[in-house]
């Protein structure tokens, strides 16, 4: 799960925080700051829902609150649902270093990592993993849920790029911008980071290339301290 830096409440031309009259008005600001990627599964889509971390129908005052907004694909949004959440039972991509939580296996599969540092609560990791069904693939998902297939497509492209477009050519620095361009067009930063985990120069460029990615995500602190 890509950790993002969403930033403070947007300021309008009058120098005051923007008043949102409906939550969809926040979409352009969110996309400008964190790109058009689902904040949960990382899929790249031309249209994303403005998603409420705490569902807007259950807690008064959060429906138009910038601090409660993320972007979500239809699958993550619908699976997460509208039930009340204890926010502190989960890790969130805009406040935690969620890059530390999951591993990305061949075939578009996401799993919880086998070991965590002492500052990571494994129950919160499991809750976060289940919140939007990140572990669903092949036999345990629906025909409309194409997240794992799109993740696999991104993985296949990243592997091809790594082996044939970068490593086999001697890892020229001049190729890195093209790699970043292909990655940002396909989405799933975490997949590209996994494929290029032995190439820190590419990882650094990927982090910078995906708008709004928490710049210190390769560090080991879940709380971004």
HELIX and SHEET records of a PDB file:
HELIX    1   1 UNK A   23  UNK A   26  5                                   4    
HELIX    2   2 UNK A   27  UNK A   34  1                                   8    
HELIX    3   3 UNK A   66  UNK A   68  5                                   3    
HELIX    4   4 UNK A   74  UNK A   80  1                                   7    
HELIX    5   5 UNK A   87  UNK A   89  5                                   3    
HELIX    6   6 UNK A   98  UNK A  100  5                                   3    
HELIX    7   7 UNK A  122  UNK A  131  1                                  10    
HELIX    8   8 UNK A  138  UNK A  140  5                                   3    
HELIX    9   9 UNK A  147  UNK A  164  1                                  18    
HELIX   10  10 UNK A  167  UNK A  169  5                                   3    
HELIX   11  11 UNK A  173  UNK A  175  5                                   3    
HELIX   12  12 UNK A  176  UNK A  186  1                                  11    
HELIX   13  13 UNK A  189  UNK A  195  1                                   7    
HELIX   14  14 UNK A  200  UNK A  209  1                                  10    
SHEET    1   A 2 UNK A  49  UNK A  52  0                                        
SHEET    2   A 2 UNK A  69  UNK A  72 -1                                        
SHEET    1   B 2 UNK A 102  UNK A 105  0                                        
SHEET    2   B 2 UNK A 109  UNK A 112 -1                                        
END                                                                             
